[in-house]
Amino acid sequence: MTAINPSELARYRHDLEVVRDTASQVIKDFGIFSIEITFSGNEQTAYEELKQQLIPELLKLYENNYSKLQSLFYRIDLPEKKFRELPTTDKSMFVDGLADLILERELLKVITRKLLSGK
């Protein structure tokens, strides 16, 4: 399968079905680790809304349970190379970047499923 370029990715961020499915995927994956993430249903603010919930949860895991954080990466299928490239000198920058990577990966999973199903 061909990689999705950034402009295509941006287009899907405005597809209401993809936005809802991405929020559901995030909720499901974090829920497996007993981390509650909610979604108001507002597709226009979905990514920022999700990101603002992920940041404090990721920070807690980073500071208190790194092995659980690594398990979450595995569950989400976040390539180790990607999060290893994030700056680690500033925790807030690290978890902000990590939240972006997670949302991008979850979005890609949803898009891939959509493309493979032919919808």
C-alpha positions in Angstrom: 0.0 0.0 0.0 1.2 3.5 -0.8 2.0 5.8 2.0 -0.4 8.7 2.6 1.1 12.1 1.9 0.6 15.0 4.3 -1.9 16.8 2.1 -4.1 13.6 1.9 -3.8 13.2 5.7 -5.0 16.8 6.2 -8.0 16.1 3.9 -9.0 13.2 6.0 -8.9 15.3 9.2 -12.0 17.0 7.9 -13.9 13.8 7.0 -16.5 13.5 9.7 -16.6 9.7 9.6 -12.8 9.4 9.9 -12.7 12.0 12.7 -15.3 10.0 14.7 -13.6 6.7 14.0 -10.2 8.1 15.0 -11.7 9.3 18.3 -13.2 5.9 18.9 -9.9 4.2 18.2 -8.1 6.5 20.7 -10.7 5.8 23.3 -10.5 2.1 22.7 -6.7 1.9 22.8 -6.3 4.0 25.9 -9.3 2.3 27.6 -7.4 -1.0 27.4 -4.9 0.6 29.8 -7.7 2.0 32.1 -7.2 5.5 30.8 -10.5 7.2 30.1 -10.6 9.5 27.1 -13.8 11.1 26.0 -15.0 12.8 22.9 -17.7 15.5 22.8 -18.7 14.7 19.2 -17.5 18.1 17.9 -15.6 17.1 14.8 -14.2 20.6 14.3 -12.3 20.5 17.6 -11.7 16.7 17.9 -8.0 16.6 17.5 -7.3 19.4 19.9 -9.8 18.0 22.4 -8.2 14.5 22.3 -4.7 15.9 22.4 -5.5 18.0 25.5 -6.7 14.8 27.2 -3.8 12.7 26.1 -1.0 15.1 27.3 -1.6 14.8 31.1 -2.2 11.0 30.8 1.0 10.6 28.8 2.9 12.8 31.3 1.7 10.6 34.2 2.8 7.4 32.4 6.2 9.0 31.4 6.9 10.0 35.0 5.4 7.0 36.8 5.0 4.0 34.6 7.3 4.0 31.6 6.7 0.3 31.0 3.0 0.9 30.7 3.7 3.8 28.3 5.8 1.4 26.2 2.9 -1.1 26.2 0.6 1.6 25.0 3.1 2.4 22.1 3.0 -1.3 21.2 -0.8 -1.4 21.3 -1.1 1.7 19.1 1.7 0.4 16.8 3.7 3.6 17.2 7.1 3.0 15.6 9.9 3.3 18.2 12.0 5.3 15.8 9.3 8.0 15.8 9.1 8.6 19.5 12.9 8.2 19.9 13.3 11.3 17.7 11.3 13.5 20.1 13.2 15.8 22.4 13.5 14.3 25.8 15.2 17.3 27.6 11.8 19.0 28.1 9.0 16.6 29.4 6.2 18.9 28.2 7.6 19.1 24.7 8.1 15.3 24.7 4.5 14.5 25.7 3.1 17.2 23.4 5.0 15.6 20.4 4.0 12.2 21.6 0.3 13.1 21.6 0.7 14.4 18.0 2.4 11.1 17.0 -0.3 9.0 18.6 -3.1 11.0 17.0 -1.4 10.8 13.6 -0.9 7.0 14.0 -4.5 6.4 15.1 -5.7 8.5 12.1 -3.5 6.5 9.8 -5.0 3.2 11.1 -8.5 4.5 10.5 -7.7 5.7 7.0 -5.9 2.5 6.1 -8.9 0.4 7.2 -11.2 2.7 5.2 -9.1 2.5 2.1 -8.8 -1.3 2.4 -12.5 -1.8 2.9 -13.2 0.3 -0.2 -15.5 2.8 1.5 
